[in-house]
Amino acid sequence: MSLLSVNQLSKSYGDKDLFDDLTFTISNQQRIGLIGVNGTGKSTLMKILAGLESGDSGDMDHAKDFTVEYLPQEPELDESNTVLEQIYHGDAEIMVVMRAYEKVLLDLAAHPEDPQVQERMLDLQQKMDEKGAWEANTVAKTVLSKLGIEFFDKKISELSGGQKKRIAIAKALIQPADLLLLDEPTNHLDNETIEWLEEYLASYRGSLIVVTHDRYFLNRVTNLIYELDKSRLYIYEGNYETFLEKKAEREEWERQAEQKHQNTLRRELAWLKAGVKARTTKQKARKQRVEAMKEETFDTKKENVDMAIGSTRLGNQVIELEGITHSFGDQPLIDDLDYLVVPGERLGIIGPNGSGKTTLLNIMAERIQPKTGSVHIGSTVKIGYYTQDHGELDESLKVIEYIKEVAEVITTAEGDEITAEQMLERFLFPRPQQWTYIKRLSGGERRRLYLLRVLMSEPNVLFLDEPTNDLDTETLSVLEDYLEQFPGVVITVSHDRYFLDRVVDRLLAFEEDGDIRKFYGNYTEYLEKRKDEKKVEQVNKKPSTQEDTRRANRKRKLSYREKQEWETIEDEISALEERVELLDEQLAAEATNYDRVQELSKEKDEAESELEAKMERWEELSLIIEGVEEE
């Protein structure tokens, strides 16, 4: 079923065309990955689809009662709201009821004997029943928990930047919507949370459009790829892996078409120059055809510049860490770490947010001093450091001027020279754009330009702090090609699984217990090792008892909200059990009706999933109650 039709949509800023004459249809259950080089208009298109901006021309038609939910790259939250007030924010009736219910819970906690508050509570409980809001309430709190948010009554103003991003993601996920728009949802999320988000979106009921640089995420979540390229939209059936195959086929076809076009043009020019006798009208028509062919262009793939760029000679001594210990306030981050970096090393530093990855990177580069221990950097080391926060670029400079401040020419490993113009082309800045002022570049284009400036300094040790954030997939492929041929040392902090697998061959992993583990292999191999270890732990572990859980829960009592939840949860479980039984009966009665069986089976799966979640929640609450009673 068609949800949204876009017809001949065009958008430009000044004299820069972002996209022209886009026409496409979004249908139910489509999972679309929107990709393209930074600056091609991905975020702008998302804002237009969300109704926040309008195109210069074209129109959009959508189904009746169509709803859309949009997560921007930089969400703006109401700092005065609590967590629950923020995620329940919205005009949908179910959200209005849930907001009112959460508010009356607080009022009842403050005034438990007030008859008016009690009456409002009864009224809202009935409305929660009517709107099916209990399930949404459970899902919302489950989503928050999975995103690491446990403090539902905390004000948004009291949260960190990373926590605010997670709140925004939770809000987008639980809002009832036909179309969910996610712009770089994996930025600043750790890998465990990204994997959970992949699983959640795989079963999302609506349609989805996602902009992301995370290629594993694209591969696992999408079933359709939209590529914005030179103001045009190309549509590919399948996930990211299939897109790469089909794009290679398209570029080969365009290359052949261009070759054929050039051959025909040469023949026509030769005919004209030979002065073959012909009627004037025919000769005039031939000239017009030649002029038209000169104007005709094909989007052919540019010839690659040699990426085997040389670097300053690197001796045998690179970087050595001895007894490094560091903390942030009272929180220990690094404890007595020894590590030796050797020539040619490809090292990835991984771990949860806030574990100390960037701190370790800065210590290795001698940007900050450790509390104890020492860092020894070899005399031949020349560091290039790419930071998450590149600061403000001089907007009065043109792109080419910014790069030439570092170097006009660099040398390959074979001794050949590559100009700044050629390197800019390789990093997806065509010649005309090189004379554009930096102030006209998008955020992603600025990061790409800053990255190239770091590389143009010809370092022999590269420090890269989250280099994949806000870069497009094509730029990442260019960077990976560069690093593959880079003769020096690469040390990177990254959460990008695809990038880590392709670039690094050893890891320093910040693990849950605070230890830093040294691992030889890439990120996928590390994950497999961890899974194997956990399986062994489970086999060797004695059967757990509820006593462990009770002991952990004795330190706290049910909150007021949890008491309210406890009073209704058994009735909700009974209702769900009856629902599952009824669906079983309906399935038996409709056994010969294939379409109806499919529909009923889906309903039964959803009911059983909700029942399982309720049962788990009932067990959690009951163990807390038992722990309190035993004290």
Secondary structure by P-SEA (a helix, b strand, c coil): cccbbbcbbbbbccccccccccccccccccbbbbbccccccaaaaaaaaaccccccccccccccbbbbbbbcccccccccccaaaaaaccccaaaaaaaaaaaaaaaaaaccccaaaaaaaaaaaaaaaaacaaaaaaaaaaaaaaacccccccccccccaaaaaaaaaaaaaaccccbbbbccccccccaaaaaaaaaaaaacccccccccccaaaaaacccbbbbbcccbbbbbcccaaaaaaaaaaaaaaaaaaaaaaaaaaaaaaaaaaacccccaaaaaaaaaaaaaaaacccccccccccccccccccccccbbbcbbbbbccccccccbbbbbbccccbbbbbbcccccaaaaaaaaacccccccccccccccbbbbbbccccccccccccaaaaaaaccccccccccccccaaaaaaaacccccccccccccccaaaaaaaaaaaaaaacccbbbbccccccccaaaaaaaaaaaaaccbbbbbbcccaaaaaaccccccccccccbbbbbcccaaaaaaaaaaaaaaaaaacccccaaaaaaaaccccccaaaaaaaacaaaaaaaaaaaaaaaaaaaaaacccaaaaaaaaaaaaaaaaaaaaaaaaaaaaaaaaaaaaac
